[in-house]
Amino acid sequence: MAVRIEEQRAFPYDVSLGPRPGSTMRGEETDLFLRMISQGVAGSWVPDAIVRHYIPPERQSVSYLRGFYKGLGEYYALAESPPTGPRLFGKPRWVWRSAIQNEAMYRIGRAFGRPEEWVPKLRDASVAWGRLINA
């Protein structure tokens, strides 16, 4: 991504978001873009742009993916309207259901399937577990 310096000064990153010691919270870029869009800042998508990302080995693990998506779930729970409806242990039942179902599907898929099948369930379960932290 590229952001002009004027917008970067007008829309600083929220320092309470993003990974830091003791927190897996994500969402700093999403928050930035949502604030910019809400104030009428225009952007462009360049589909033909070529970007090379170096992804170190420590970010190519199940534990990294789990932490990344859990942190994203924490952000989603903070950014969304407070959930309504039935609760279990003080948290929305639908989030518990999502976490448990997707966790089970991830574990079964991991034992018997290909990554293309189980990684989305790992993502969905991890997001749900993260939502439970801030729901």
C-alpha positions as CSV (number, residue, x, y, z in Angstrom):
1,M,0.0,0.0,0.0
2,A,1.1,3.6,-0.4
3,V,-0.4,6.5,1.4
4,R,0.4,10.2,0.7
5,I,2.2,12.0,3.6
6,E,-0.8,14.4,4.0
7,E,-3.2,11.6,4.7
8,Q,-0.6,9.8,6.9
9,R,-0.4,13.0,9.1
10,A,-4.1,13.5,9.1
11,F,-4.9,9.9,10.0
12,P,-2.3,8.4,12.3
13,Y,-2.3,4.8,13.2
14,D,-4.2,3.9,16.4
15,V,-1.4,2.8,18.7
16,S,-3.8,0.6,20.7
17,L,-4.1,-1.7,17.6
18,G,-1.6,-3.8,15.9
19,P,0.8,-6.4,17.3
20,R,3.0,-5.4,20.2
21,P,4.5,-7.1,23.2
22,G,1.8,-8.8,25.2
23,S,-0.9,-8.4,22.5
24,T,-1.9,-10.2,19.4
25,M,-4.4,-7.5,18.4
26,R,-4.6,-6.7,14.7
27,G,-6.6,-4.2,12.7
28,E,-4.4,-1.2,12.6
29,E,-4.5,-0.9,8.8
30,T,-8.2,-1.8,8.6
31,D,-9.0,0.9,11.1
32,L,-6.8,3.4,9.3
33,F,-8.6,2.8,5.9
34,L,-12.0,2.8,7.4
35,R,-11.3,6.2,9.0
36,M,-9.9,7.6,5.8
37,I,-12.9,6.3,3.7
38,S,-15.4,7.8,6.2
39,Q,-13.8,11.2,5.7
40,G,-14.0,10.9,1.9
41,V,-10.4,10.0,1.1
42,A,-10.3,8.3,-2.2
43,G,-8.0,5.4,-3.0
44,S,-7.1,3.3,-6.0
45,W,-6.6,-0.4,-6.5
46,V,-3.9,-1.3,-9.0
47,P,-4.5,-4.9,-10.0
48,D,-1.5,-5.2,-12.2
49,A,0.9,-4.0,-9.6
50,I,3.6,-6.5,-8.7
51,V,4.5,-6.8,-5.0
52,R,7.1,-9.1,-3.6
53,H,6.6,-10.1,0.0
54,Y,9.3,-11.8,2.0
55,I,7.6,-14.1,4.5
56,P,10.1,-15.4,7.0
57,P,9.8,-19.1,8.1
58,E,8.4,-18.2,11.6
59,R,5.3,-16.7,9.8
60,Q,4.7,-19.9,7.9
61,S,3.5,-21.9,10.8
62,V,0.1,-22.9,12.2
63,S,0.9,-21.1,15.5
64,Y,1.6,-17.9,13.7
65,L,-1.6,-18.1,11.6
66,R,-3.6,-18.9,14.8
67,G,-2.2,-15.9,16.6
68,F,-2.6,-13.6,13.6
69,Y,-6.3,-14.5,13.1
70,K,-7.0,-14.5,16.8
71,G,-5.8,-11.0,16.9
72,L,-8.0,-10.1,14.0
73,G,-11.0,-11.5,15.8
74,E,-10.1,-9.4,18.9
75,Y,-10.2,-6.3,16.6
76,Y,-13.5,-7.3,15.0
77,A,-15.1,-7.6,18.4
78,L,-14.0,-4.1,19.3
79,A,-14.8,-2.5,16.0
80,E,-18.4,-4.0,15.7
81,S,-21.5,-3.1,17.5
82,P,-21.9,-5.0,20.8
83,P,-23.5,-8.3,20.0
84,T,-27.0,-9.0,21.2
85,G,-28.8,-12.3,21.9
86,P,-28.3,-15.2,24.1
87,R,-25.0,-15.5,26.0
88,L,-23.0,-18.3,27.5
89,F,-20.5,-17.5,30.2
90,G,-21.1,-13.8,29.4
91,K,-20.2,-14.2,25.7
92,P,-22.5,-14.5,22.7
93,R,-23.5,-18.0,22.1
94,W,-23.1,-17.7,18.3
95,V,-19.4,-16.9,18.8
96,W,-18.9,-19.9,21.0
97,R,-20.7,-22.1,18.4
98,S,-18.5,-20.6,15.6
99,A,-15.3,-21.2,17.6
100,I,-16.2,-24.8,18.6
101,Q,-17.6,-25.9,15.2
102,N,-14.7,-24.4,13.2
103,E,-12.1,-25.8,15.7
104,A,-13.6,-29.3,15.3
105,M,-13.6,-29.0,11.6
106,Y,-10.1,-27.7,11.6
107,R,-8.8,-30.6,13.7
108,I,-10.6,-33.2,11.7
109,G,-9.5,-31.6,8.4
110,R,-5.9,-31.3,9.6
111,A,-5.9,-35.0,10.4
112,F,-7.4,-36.2,7.2
113,G,-7.4,-33.4,4.6
114,R,-5.3,-31.0,2.6
115,P,-4.3,-27.5,3.8
116,E,-6.6,-26.0,1.2
117,E,-9.5,-27.5,3.2
118,W,-8.4,-27.0,6.8
119,V,-6.6,-23.7,6.8
120,P,-9.9,-21.7,6.3
121,K,-11.3,-23.5,9.3
122,L,-8.2,-22.7,11.3
123,R,-8.7,-19.1,10.3
124,D,-12.4,-19.1,11.2
125,A,-11.9,-20.8,14.5
126,S,-9.1,-18.5,15.4
127,V,-11.1,-15.3,14.5
128,A,-13.9,-16.6,16.7
129,W,-11.6,-17.4,19.7
130,G,-10.3,-13.8,19.3
131,R,-13.8,-12.4,19.3
132,L,-14.5,-14.1,22.6
133,I,-11.8,-12.1,24.2
134,N,-13.4,-8.7,23.5
135,A,-17.1,-9.7,23.1
